[in-house]
Amino acid sequence: MSHHWKGCWIRAELPPDPELKEYVSAPWMRGSFEWDGKGGPALAFLACPGWHEFYVNGIKPDNRVLSPAPMQFSQHIPYLVYDISELLKPGCNDIRVLLGNGWFNPFNADAWEFRYASWRYPKYEPVKLRFDLEIAGKNVFLSTTDWEYHASPIIFNNMRNGEYYDARKEKELNDGMWRKVLPAVPPPGITIQEAMEPCRVMQEFQPEGLTFSDAQARTKVYKFPVNLTGWARITVSGSAGETVRLRYGERIHPDGTLDRKHISQHIHSGEVQQDCYTLAGGNTETWEPRFTYHGFQYVEIVLSVEVELLNITACFVHNDFPRVGEFHCDNPILQQLQSMTMQSYLSNFTGIPTDCPHREKNGWTGDVQLAAATGLWNFDASKAYQHFLQIVADTQSPSGLFCSIAPSTGWGYDLNPAWDMVMFEVPYLLYLFYGDTTCIEKFYPVMKRYLSACAELACDHLLDFGLGDWCSPNRETMTPRCITSTGNYFDMLIKMSLFARLLGKKRDESIFASTAQKVKNAFNIAFMQADGIWGDGSPTAAATAIYFGLSPSPATDAMTLAKQMRERKHLACFGILGAKYIPRVLAGYGFANDAVQLFLQPEYPGWAHWVKQGFTTLPEHWNCKSSLNHIMFGDVSAWMYQYAAGISPQPETPGFKHFLIQPHPVDGLTQVTAEHRCPYGVIKVNWHIDNGIFRLKIDVPLETQATVILPDATEQTVKSGTHNFKSFIKL
């Protein structure tokens, strides 16, 4: 239920900074009220489309950062609810909010045209807030034009550029020059409560050492242990007015200097990933930015003449998700891939799931849907996914189409099925993992409208739109997009038929199932050849047919696919779609050895090639020439839970009420330990191979059952408790 607001929207009216011309400082807003100390819980309702920091009597209610998360602001504006019961005191209470631009006011020129977003107008009041305070359910204080504002020391802040802070201005906050706020034009969207886990500084890292140092130029480049998202915290000393410039990147040149060419190409104004701190002088000073974030493993520090850097710490910032899964094995490459995937996943969940934390910071829907299963195996990200689905739904045009980035100003491909799949795949996974139909119910009309658009744009039930098997090693031989797009279209229809059945919409269920059959027939006529070859003969084409259930003889076709991969020496001759479909199809039809060899073969192109180069996150391309921190090749972690460990939820009994455990022992892997916290408790799997005997130990939560299939094909269904099994095995 939405909050019934009493306070009004208010804003500051600050002049541009004299040095930075058109840019204005982040404003402080404040108000105060008297309280007699009586009453019950005190809840503060704060709506602010940009990022903010909230203080009650000088204290933050929690340690969240970069809040609130973005939305499609033309449709919805997020608000937060803070319990401030412990921070109030009898007498005068001081409320202060520091406002940043965040996603609401990205004024720099970029490839996606966010500066032209409709929600930014009128331009002169980009940041604003609305505030209500309720004590024991009664409104006692709210935002009015009696509040005051003042410029803060944050003289520049932009999500993609960085933050500049002039510590000399801190003393000005006590100069009595606070002015009355002005009423603000309400932002266009409807306010909606943000109910997911916020971003926090989750880990801190000290530098491993220097890659470059130039005493004359006062420049050093520090390397940190991992590629991450966030910022650097610095401690410095020096004279007032001296400066520290921090520039962030994930690569270095051969001479150790910072290389940022690949992350700067889409930002057309201002510096990219640069922070600047101006010292107040006189004491040791510690600072970190508030209203920006960066993707980096290296930080270049440039000190002016009279500054000494005493310490630098990398702060890893991401959503504070509960950890629900762990996977460990005795194969160092697979274990490192799990680690790299986790680092990439968290690096690309800073408020919303993104493609990369530096070059774009965009919610590319294809990346999201491909990594969603990995996310849910390892973290309880369900609330954040519901939040993101609302953003995607809010981009839907009247004709039913989505933008491929969310939020969006309208930039994006009009029909991109493997990316648009996010609106079907994520609700399905939330149902599969949690038995939760909330998103299915909420977004059913959105999905239905989209499928109507697909039906209109299809030619003989085939869809030849979208990006296809993106980031294939050879774009000229990429699987025709009509194959992958139609495969995704078919799967959407199958899922929608299930959704209709779950919601009791029998007529819709029949219509979607019938349309799916027509798409299947058309797909087979257009692309099925002899001897298990599909379309252009690429492995992705065959895997698409098998993975989505389009092939009439999947087992035979999977055998052909396995032969294809052996002929190719298990090199990754596919892009992000094949990277998910092919290993799953191979393992699912008895060729787990071939699937794992895709992960383990060490040459280019392939996953182990990345491991061999020492990366701590997953690159965007097999050739590693672009971003080094993407998540779209990250289904490898989900594969390890589902096939190496063998845990598999079943759509007939969602939420792991009755699940499958079918481990797939393979060459190069002799021990696996995995666990996953499902709605009923923790599922644990531990297997190892000892002298040709496969030994399995499992824990089944209360009120659930598991069907166990051993490598020798024996099968047994067990109830809650700890169970041990063994069978002979031949690898």
Protein Blocks (a to p, Z undefined) as FASTA:
>chain_A
ZZddfbdcddddddddfklomaccddddddddddehiacddddddddfbdcdddeehiaf
blcehiacdddfkloccdddddfklmgcehjddddddddfklmlccbccfkommmgfklp
cfklmbccdddddeehiafbdcdfkbccdddfblbdcfkloccddfklmmmmmnopaccd
ddddddfbdcdddfbdcdddfbdcddfbdfbdcfklopacdddfbdceddddddddddeh
iacdddddfbdcfkopacfklmmmmpcgdjehiaddddebhiacddddfbbccddfbdcd
dddfkbccfbdcddddddddddfbdcddfbfklmmmmmmmmmmmmmmoghiacfbfklno
pacfklmmmmmmmmmmmpccklmmmmmmmmmmmmpcfkopacfbdcdehiacfbdfklmm
mmmmmmmmmmmmnopaklmmmmmmmmmmmmmmmmmmpgghiacedjbjghiablklgccf
klmmmmmmmmmmmmmmmmmmmnopaklmmmmmmmmmmmmmmmmmmmmcgehiahjlpakl
mmmmmmnopafblmlmmmmmmmmmmmnoopacbdfklmmmmmmmmmmnopammmmmmmmp
mbdcdfklmmmnopabdcfbfnlpacfbdfklmmmmmmmmmmmnopacdfklgghlaccd
dddddehiabdcdddddfkbccddddddeehiacddddddehiacddddfkopacddded
dddddddddZZ
